[in-house]
Amino acid sequence: LRKPSGRHAVLAIAVVAPREWELPDVGARTVVAPEGGGLHEVQTADPRLRRRYAEAAAAQRAAIAHEIRGAGAAHLRLRTDSDWLLDIVRFVARQRQARLRGTARPTRPSRTGGEAQ
């Protein structure tokens, strides 16, 4: 991402589904590899596989948040399992308070992926 102009406020909004952050234990499943398209059977009952999946999902969210912050944009993460309107109201209130205090800076999402902090 390129840094936005200092004259404009930029907000990145991510809509996330927390159920996609973990691999459920549903037995053996055939999946398509993202690179190459090959078919692979995975055993979702394997706790190590589920842990690696959750870690990779967390790393992906962190990398996205890092890129957004690096571009100087505020970041609002809206979860599909929470009240979006309340999250937006809280985000706007925090942004406004920061501007009034003169401490406005890009807002980062919470670690759990809910409303931005």
Chimera marker file (.cmm) of the C-alpha trace (Angstrom):
<marker_set name="trace">
<marker id="1" x="0.000" y="0.000" z="0.000" r="1" g="1" b="0" radius="0.5"/>
<marker id="2" x="1.184" y="3.493" z="-0.747" r="1" g="1" b="0" radius="0.5"/>
<marker id="3" x="0.938" y="6.208" z="1.859" r="1" g="1" b="0" radius="0.5"/>
<marker id="4" x="-2.168" y="8.309" z="1.303" r="1" g="1" b="0" radius="0.5"/>
<marker id="5" x="-1.902" y="12.040" z="0.959" r="1" g="1" b="0" radius="0.5"/>
<marker id="6" x="-1.520" y="13.893" z="4.238" r="1" g="1" b="0" radius="0.5"/>
<marker id="7" x="-4.506" y="15.983" z="3.211" r="1" g="1" b="0" radius="0.5"/>
<marker id="8" x="-6.943" y="13.075" z="3.320" r="1" g="1" b="0" radius="0.5"/>
<marker id="9" x="-8.127" y="10.759" z="6.054" r="1" g="1" b="0" radius="0.5"/>
<marker id="10" x="-8.108" y="7.162" z="4.889" r="1" g="1" b="0" radius="0.5"/>
<marker id="11" x="-9.993" y="4.359" z="6.592" r="1" g="1" b="0" radius="0.5"/>
<marker id="12" x="-9.561" y="0.679" z="5.771" r="1" g="1" b="0" radius="0.5"/>
<marker id="13" x="-12.539" y="-1.417" z="6.789" r="1" g="1" b="0" radius="0.5"/>
<marker id="14" x="-12.136" y="-5.173" z="7.027" r="1" g="1" b="0" radius="0.5"/>
<marker id="15" x="-15.187" y="-7.385" z="7.416" r="1" g="1" b="0" radius="0.5"/>
<marker id="16" x="-14.071" y="-10.606" z="9.060" r="1" g="1" b="0" radius="0.5"/>
<marker id="17" x="-15.780" y="-13.881" z="9.934" r="1" g="1" b="0" radius="0.5"/>
<marker id="18" x="-14.155" y="-15.283" z="13.100" r="1" g="1" b="0" radius="0.5"/>
<marker id="19" x="-15.280" y="-18.804" z="12.199" r="1" g="1" b="0" radius="0.5"/>
<marker id="20" x="-12.696" y="-18.652" z="9.400" r="1" g="1" b="0" radius="0.5"/>
<marker id="21" x="-9.879" y="-18.132" z="11.920" r="1" g="1" b="0" radius="0.5"/>
<marker id="22" x="-9.947" y="-21.729" z="13.109" r="1" g="1" b="0" radius="0.5"/>
<marker id="23" x="-10.179" y="-25.054" z="11.330" r="1" g="1" b="0" radius="0.5"/>
<marker id="24" x="-13.018" y="-27.099" z="12.829" r="1" g="1" b="0" radius="0.5"/>
<marker id="25" x="-12.542" y="-30.765" z="13.670" r="1" g="1" b="0" radius="0.5"/>
<marker id="26" x="-14.726" y="-32.350" z="10.989" r="1" g="1" b="0" radius="0.5"/>
<marker id="27" x="-12.613" y="-35.396" z="10.129" r="1" g="1" b="0" radius="0.5"/>
<marker id="28" x="-10.857" y="-36.050" z="6.842" r="1" g="1" b="0" radius="0.5"/>
<marker id="29" x="-11.464" y="-33.490" z="4.110" r="1" g="1" b="0" radius="0.5"/>
<marker id="30" x="-10.143" y="-33.008" z="0.598" r="1" g="1" b="0" radius="0.5"/>
<marker id="31" x="-8.877" y="-29.495" z="-0.044" r="1" g="1" b="0" radius="0.5"/>
<marker id="32" x="-7.537" y="-27.701" z="-3.102" r="1" g="1" b="0" radius="0.5"/>
<marker id="33" x="-4.037" y="-26.260" z="-2.742" r="1" g="1" b="0" radius="0.5"/>
<marker id="34" x="-4.055" y="-22.483" z="-3.376" r="1" g="1" b="0" radius="0.5"/>
<marker id="35" x="-0.842" y="-22.804" z="-5.371" r="1" g="1" b="0" radius="0.5"/>
<marker id="36" x="-1.036" y="-25.314" z="-8.178" r="1" g="1" b="0" radius="0.5"/>
<marker id="37" x="-4.593" y="-26.436" z="-7.499" r="1" g="1" b="0" radius="0.5"/>
<marker id="38" x="-3.641" y="-29.960" z="-6.416" r="1" g="1" b="0" radius="0.5"/>
<marker id="39" x="-6.001" y="-31.970" z="-4.232" r="1" g="1" b="0" radius="0.5"/>
<marker id="40" x="-4.873" y="-32.963" z="-0.740" r="1" g="1" b="0" radius="0.5"/>
<marker id="41" x="-6.608" y="-34.900" z="1.984" r="1" g="1" b="0" radius="0.5"/>
<marker id="42" x="-6.241" y="-33.330" z="5.423" r="1" g="1" b="0" radius="0.5"/>
<marker id="43" x="-7.218" y="-34.753" z="8.789" r="1" g="1" b="0" radius="0.5"/>
<marker id="44" x="-8.879" y="-31.900" z="10.648" r="1" g="1" b="0" radius="0.5"/>
<marker id="45" x="-8.894" y="-33.936" z="13.869" r="1" g="1" b="0" radius="0.5"/>
<marker id="46" x="-5.125" y="-33.327" z="14.118" r="1" g="1" b="0" radius="0.5"/>
<marker id="47" x="-4.662" y="-30.636" z="16.802" r="1" g="1" b="0" radius="0.5"/>
<marker id="48" x="-1.284" y="-29.651" z="15.310" r="1" g="1" b="0" radius="0.5"/>
<marker id="49" x="-2.916" y="-28.951" z="11.941" r="1" g="1" b="0" radius="0.5"/>
<marker id="50" x="-5.662" y="-26.888" z="13.565" r="1" g="1" b="0" radius="0.5"/>
<marker id="51" x="-3.078" y="-24.952" z="15.610" r="1" g="1" b="0" radius="0.5"/>
<marker id="52" x="-0.967" y="-24.212" z="12.505" r="1" g="1" b="0" radius="0.5"/>
<marker id="53" x="-4.088" y="-23.080" z="10.659" r="1" g="1" b="0" radius="0.5"/>
<marker id="54" x="-5.068" y="-20.712" z="13.492" r="1" g="1" b="0" radius="0.5"/>
<marker id="55" x="-1.496" y="-19.365" z="13.685" r="1" g="1" b="0" radius="0.5"/>
<marker id="56" x="-1.393" y="-18.774" z="9.923" r="1" g="1" b="0" radius="0.5"/>
<marker id="57" x="-4.755" y="-16.982" z="10.037" r="1" g="1" b="0" radius="0.5"/>
<marker id="58" x="-3.528" y="-14.762" z="12.905" r="1" g="1" b="0" radius="0.5"/>
<marker id="59" x="-0.302" y="-14.002" z="11.029" r="1" g="1" b="0" radius="0.5"/>
<marker id="60" x="-2.291" y="-13.040" z="7.936" r="1" g="1" b="0" radius="0.5"/>
<marker id="61" x="-4.500" y="-10.654" z="9.936" r="1" g="1" b="0" radius="0.5"/>
<marker id="62" x="-1.420" y="-9.118" z="11.581" r="1" g="1" b="0" radius="0.5"/>
<marker id="63" x="0.309" y="-8.631" z="8.216" r="1" g="1" b="0" radius="0.5"/>
<marker id="64" x="-2.744" y="-6.916" z="6.761" r="1" g="1" b="0" radius="0.5"/>
<marker id="65" x="-3.045" y="-4.612" z="9.799" r="1" g="1" b="0" radius="0.5"/>
<marker id="66" x="0.688" y="-3.805" z="9.554" r="1" g="1" b="0" radius="0.5"/>
<marker id="67" x="0.364" y="-2.825" z="5.876" r="1" g="1" b="0" radius="0.5"/>
<marker id="68" x="-2.639" y="-0.625" z="6.613" r="1" g="1" b="0" radius="0.5"/>
<marker id="69" x="-0.850" y="1.143" z="9.482" r="1" g="1" b="0" radius="0.5"/>
<marker id="70" x="2.243" y="1.503" z="7.318" r="1" g="1" b="0" radius="0.5"/>
<marker id="71" x="0.135" y="3.325" z="4.749" r="1" g="1" b="0" radius="0.5"/>
<marker id="72" x="-0.975" y="5.760" z="7.434" r="1" g="1" b="0" radius="0.5"/>
<marker id="73" x="-4.601" y="4.661" z="7.323" r="1" g="1" b="0" radius="0.5"/>
<marker id="74" x="-6.960" y="4.009" z="10.194" r="1" g="1" b="0" radius="0.5"/>
<marker id="75" x="-8.170" y="0.409" z="10.443" r="1" g="1" b="0" radius="0.5"/>
<marker id="76" x="-11.623" y="-0.696" z="11.474" r="1" g="1" b="0" radius="0.5"/>
<marker id="77" x="-12.264" y="-4.428" z="11.673" r="1" g="1" b="0" radius="0.5"/>
<marker id="78" x="-15.935" y="-5.361" z="11.677" r="1" g="1" b="0" radius="0.5"/>
<marker id="79" x="-16.774" y="-8.873" z="12.832" r="1" g="1" b="0" radius="0.5"/>
<marker id="80" x="-19.672" y="-10.833" z="11.412" r="1" g="1" b="0" radius="0.5"/>
<marker id="81" x="-20.493" y="-12.042" z="14.942" r="1" g="1" b="0" radius="0.5"/>
<marker id="82" x="-20.800" y="-8.611" z="16.565" r="1" g="1" b="0" radius="0.5"/>
<marker id="83" x="-22.868" y="-5.443" z="16.373" r="1" g="1" b="0" radius="0.5"/>
<marker id="84" x="-21.363" y="-3.474" z="13.495" r="1" g="1" b="0" radius="0.5"/>
<marker id="85" x="-23.205" y="-0.293" z="14.298" r="1" g="1" b="0" radius="0.5"/>
<marker id="86" x="-21.912" y="-0.240" z="17.868" r="1" g="1" b="0" radius="0.5"/>
<marker id="87" x="-18.365" y="-0.949" z="16.653" r="1" g="1" b="0" radius="0.5"/>
<marker id="88" x="-18.566" y="1.912" z="14.145" r="1" g="1" b="0" radius="0.5"/>
<marker id="89" x="-19.944" y="4.338" z="16.741" r="1" g="1" b="0" radius="0.5"/>
<marker id="90" x="-17.128" y="3.446" z="19.174" r="1" g="1" b="0" radius="0.5"/>
<marker id="91" x="-14.525" y="3.801" z="16.440" r="1" g="1" b="0" radius="0.5"/>
<marker id="92" x="-15.798" y="7.228" z="15.375" r="1" g="1" b="0" radius="0.5"/>
<marker id="93" x="-15.975" y="8.400" z="19.003" r="1" g="1" b="0" radius="0.5"/>
<marker id="94" x="-12.352" y="7.343" z="19.635" r="1" g="1" b="0" radius="0.5"/>
<marker id="95" x="-11.176" y="8.993" z="16.421" r="1" g="1" b="0" radius="0.5"/>
<marker id="96" x="-12.977" y="12.196" z="17.359" r="1" g="1" b="0" radius="0.5"/>
<marker id="97" x="-11.545" y="12.200" z="20.903" r="1" g="1" b="0" radius="0.5"/>
<marker id="98" x="-8.048" y="11.654" z="19.520" r="1" g="1" b="0" radius="0.5"/>
<marker id="99" x="-8.476" y="14.558" z="17.085" r="1" g="1" b="0" radius="0.5"/>
<marker id="100" x="-9.701" y="16.837" z="19.873" r="1" g="1" b="0" radius="0.5"/>
<marker id="101" x="-6.702" y="15.876" z="22.029" r="1" g="1" b="0" radius="0.5"/>
<marker id="102" x="-4.401" y="16.368" z="19.070" r="1" g="1" b="0" radius="0.5"/>
<marker id="103" x="-3.240" y="12.768" z="19.261" r="1" g="1" b="0" radius="0.5"/>
<marker id="104" x="-5.000" y="11.449" z="16.176" r="1" g="1" b="0" radius="0.5"/>
<marker id="105" x="-3.114" y="8.607" z="14.580" r="1" g="1" b="0" radius="0.5"/>
<marker id="106" x="-4.135" y="5.521" z="12.668" r="1" g="1" b="0" radius="0.5"/>
<marker id="107" x="-6.318" y="3.285" z="14.754" r="1" g="1" b="0" radius="0.5"/>
<marker id="108" x="-5.399" y="-0.352" z="15.011" r="1" g="1" b="0" radius="0.5"/>
<marker id="109" x="-7.765" y="-3.293" z="15.383" r="1" g="1" b="0" radius="0.5"/>
<marker id="110" x="-7.981" y="-5.271" z="18.569" r="1" g="1" b="0" radius="0.5"/>
<marker id="111" x="-6.102" y="-8.550" z="18.862" r="1" g="1" b="0" radius="0.5"/>
<marker id="112" x="-9.359" y="-10.502" z="18.784" r="1" g="1" b="0" radius="0.5"/>
<marker id="113" x="-10.444" y="-8.807" z="15.620" r="1" g="1" b="0" radius="0.5"/>
<marker id="114" x="-13.368" y="-6.892" z="17.050" r="1" g="1" b="0" radius="0.5"/>
<marker id="115" x="-13.729" y="-3.188" z="17.045" r="1" g="1" b="0" radius="0.5"/>
<marker id="116" x="-10.678" y="-1.068" z="16.431" r="1" g="1" b="0" radius="0.5"/>
<marker id="117" x="-8.730" y="0.427" z="19.290" r="1" g="1" b="0" radius="0.5"/>
<link id1="1" id2="2" r="1" g="1" b="0" radius="0.2"/>
<link id1="2" id2="3" r="1" g="1" b="0" radius="0.2"/>
<link id1="3" id2="4" r="1" g="1" b="0" radius="0.2"/>
<link id1="4" id2="5" r="1" g="1" b="0" radius="0.2"/>
<link id1="5" id2="6" r="1" g="1" b="0" radius="0.2"/>
<link id1="6" id2="7" r="1" g="1" b="0" radius="0.2"/>
<link id1="7" id2="8" r="1" g="1" b="0" radius="0.2"/>
<link id1="8" id2="9" r="1" g="1" b="0" radius="0.2"/>
<link id1="9" id2="10" r="1" g="1" b="0" radius="0.2"/>
<link id1="10" id2="11" r="1" g="1" b="0" radius="0.2"/>
<link id1="11" id2="12" r="1" g="1" b="0" radius="0.2"/>
<link id1="12" id2="13" r="1" g="1" b="0" radius="0.2"/>
<link id1="13" id2="14" r="1" g="1" b="0" radius="0.2"/>
<link id1="14" id2="15" r="1" g="1" b="0" radius="0.2"/>
<link id1="15" id2="16" r="1" g="1" b="0" radius="0.2"/>
<link id1="16" id2="17" r="1" g="1" b="0" radius="0.2"/>
<link id1="17" id2="18" r="1" g="1" b="0" radius="0.2"/>
<link id1="18" id2="19" r="1" g="1" b="0" radius="0.2"/>
<link id1="19" id2="20" r="1" g="1" b="0" radius="0.2"/>
<link id1="20" id2="21" r="1" g="1" b="0" radius="0.2"/>
<link id1="21" id2="22" r="1" g="1" b="0" radius="0.2"/>
<link id1="22" id2="23" r="1" g="1" b="0" radius="0.2"/>
<link id1="23" id2="24" r="1" g="1" b="0" radius="0.2"/>
<link id1="24" id2="25" r="1" g="1" b="0" radius="0.2"/>
<link id1="25" id2="26" r="1" g="1" b="0" radius="0.2"/>
<link id1="26" id2="27" r="1" g="1" b="0" radius="0.2"/>
<link id1="27" id2="28" r="1" g="1" b="0" radius="0.2"/>
<link id1="28" id2="29" r="1" g="1" b="0" radius="0.2"/>
<link id1="29" id2="30" r="1" g="1" b="0" radius="0.2"/>
<link id1="30" id2="31" r="1" g="1" b="0" radius="0.2"/>
<link id1="31" id2="32" r="1" g="1" b="0" radius="0.2"/>
<link id1="32" id2="33" r="1" g="1" b="0" radius="0.2"/>
<link id1="33" id2="34" r="1" g="1" b="0" radius="0.2"/>
<link id1="34" id2="35" r="1" g="1" b="0" radius="0.2"/>
<link id1="35" id2="36" r="1" g="1" b="0" radius="0.2"/>
<link id1="36" id2="37" r="1" g="1" b="0" radius="0.2"/>
<link id1="37" id2="38" r="1" g="1" b="0" radius="0.2"/>
<link id1="38" id2="39" r="1" g="1" b="0" radius="0.2"/>
<link id1="39" id2="40" r="1" g="1" b="0" radius="0.2"/>
<link id1="40" id2="41" r="1" g="1" b="0" radius="0.2"/>
<link id1="41" id2="42" r="1" g="1" b="0" radius="0.2"/>
<link id1="42" id2="43" r="1" g="1" b="0" radius="0.2"/>
<link id1="43" id2="44" r="1" g="1" b="0" radius="0.2"/>
<link id1="44" id2="45" r="1" g="1" b="0" radius="0.2"/>
<link id1="45" id2="46" r="1" g="1" b="0" radius="0.2"/>
<link id1="46" id2="47" r="1" g="1" b="0" radius="0.2"/>
<link id1="47" id2="48" r="1" g="1" b="0" radius="0.2"/>
<link id1="48" id2="49" r="1" g="1" b="0" radius="0.2"/>
<link id1="49" id2="50" r="1" g="1" b="0" radius="0.2"/>
<link id1="50" id2="51" r="1" g="1" b="0" radius="0.2"/>
<link id1="51" id2="52" r="1" g="1" b="0" radius="0.2"/>
<link id1="52" id2="53" r="1" g="1" b="0" radius="0.2"/>
<link id1="53" id2="54" r="1" g="1" b="0" radius="0.2"/>
<link id1="54" id2="55" r="1" g="1" b="0" radius="0.2"/>
<link id1="55" id2="56" r="1" g="1" b="0" radius="0.2"/>
<link id1="56" id2="57" r="1" g="1" b="0" radius="0.2"/>
<link id1="57" id2="58" r="1" g="1" b="0" radius="0.2"/>
<link id1="58" id2="59" r="1" g="1" b="0" radius="0.2"/>
<link id1="59" id2="60" r="1" g="1" b="0" radius="0.2"/>
<link id1="60" id2="61" r="1" g="1" b="0" radius="0.2"/>
<link id1="61" id2="62" r="1" g="1" b="0" radius="0.2"/>
<link id1="62" id2="63" r="1" g="1" b="0" radius="0.2"/>
<link id1="63" id2="64" r="1" g="1" b="0" radius="0.2"/>
<link id1="64" id2="65" r="1" g="1" b="0" radius="0.2"/>
<link id1="65" id2="66" r="1" g="1" b="0" radius="0.2"/>
<link id1="66" id2="67" r="1" g="1" b="0" radius="0.2"/>
<link id1="67" id2="68" r="1" g="1" b="0" radius="0.2"/>
<link id1="68" id2="69" r="1" g="1" b="0" radius="0.2"/>
<link id1="69" id2="70" r="1" g="1" b="0" radius="0.2"/>
<link id1="70" id2="71" r="1" g="1" b="0" radius="0.2"/>
<link id1="71" id2="72" r="1" g="1" b="0" radius="0.2"/>
<link id1="72" id2="73" r="1" g="1" b="0" radius="0.2"/>
<link id1="73" id2="74" r="1" g="1" b="0" radius="0.2"/>
<link id1="74" id2="75" r="1" g="1" b="0" radius="0.2"/>
<link id1="75" id2="76" r="1" g="1" b="0" radius="0.2"/>
<link id1="76" id2="77" r="1" g="1" b="0" radius="0.2"/>
<link id1="77" id2="78" r="1" g="1" b="0" radius="0.2"/>
<link id1="78" id2="79" r="1" g="1" b="0" radius="0.2"/>
<link id1="79" id2="80" r="1" g="1" b="0" radius="0.2"/>
<link id1="80" id2="81" r="1" g="1" b="0" radius="0.2"/>
<link id1="81" id2="82" r="1" g="1" b="0" radius="0.2"/>
<link id1="82" id2="83" r="1" g="1" b="0" radius="0.2"/>
<link id1="83" id2="84" r="1" g="1" b="0" radius="0.2"/>
<link id1="84" id2="85" r="1" g="1" b="0" radius="0.2"/>
<link id1="85" id2="86" r="1" g="1" b="0" radius="0.2"/>
<link id1="86" id2="87" r="1" g="1" b="0" radius="0.2"/>
<link id1="87" id2="88" r="1" g="1" b="0" radius="0.2"/>
<link id1="88" id2="89" r="1" g="1" b="0" radius="0.2"/>
<link id1="89" id2="90" r="1" g="1" b="0" radius="0.2"/>
<link id1="90" id2="91" r="1" g="1" b="0" radius="0.2"/>
<link id1="91" id2="92" r="1" g="1" b="0" radius="0.2"/>
<link id1="92" id2="93" r="1" g="1" b="0" radius="0.2"/>
<link id1="93" id2="94" r="1" g="1" b="0" radius="0.2"/>
<link id1="94" id2="95" r="1" g="1" b="0" radius="0.2"/>
<link id1="95" id2="96" r="1" g="1" b="0" radius="0.2"/>
<link id1="96" id2="97" r="1" g="1" b="0" radius="0.2"/>
<link id1="97" id2="98" r="1" g="1" b="0" radius="0.2"/>
<link id1="98" id2="99" r="1" g="1" b="0" radius="0.2"/>
<link id1="99" id2="100" r="1" g="1" b="0" radius="0.2"/>
<link id1="100" id2="101" r="1" g="1" b="0" radius="0.2"/>
<link id1="101" id2="102" r="1" g="1" b="0" radius="0.2"/>
<link id1="102" id2="103" r="1" g="1" b="0" radius="0.2"/>
<link id1="103" id2="104" r="1" g="1" b="0" radius="0.2"/>
<link id1="104" id2="105" r="1" g="1" b="0" radius="0.2"/>
<link id1="105" id2="106" r="1" g="1" b="0" radius="0.2"/>
<link id1="106" id2="107" r="1" g="1" b="0" radius="0.2"/>
<link id1="107" id2="108" r="1" g="1" b="0" radius="0.2"/>
<link id1="108" id2="109" r="1" g="1" b="0" radius="0.2"/>
<link id1="109" id2="110" r="1" g="1" b="0" radius="0.2"/>
<link id1="110" id2="111" r="1" g="1" b="0" radius="0.2"/>
<link id1="111" id2="112" r="1" g="1" b="0" radius="0.2"/>
<link id1="112" id2="113" r="1" g="1" b="0" radius="0.2"/>
<link id1="113" id2="114" r="1" g="1" b="0" radius="0.2"/>
<link id1="114" id2="115" r="1" g="1" b="0" radius="0.2"/>
<link id1="115" id2="116" r="1" g="1" b="0" radius="0.2"/>
<link id1="116" id2="117" r="1" g="1" b="0" radius="0.2"/>
</marker_set>
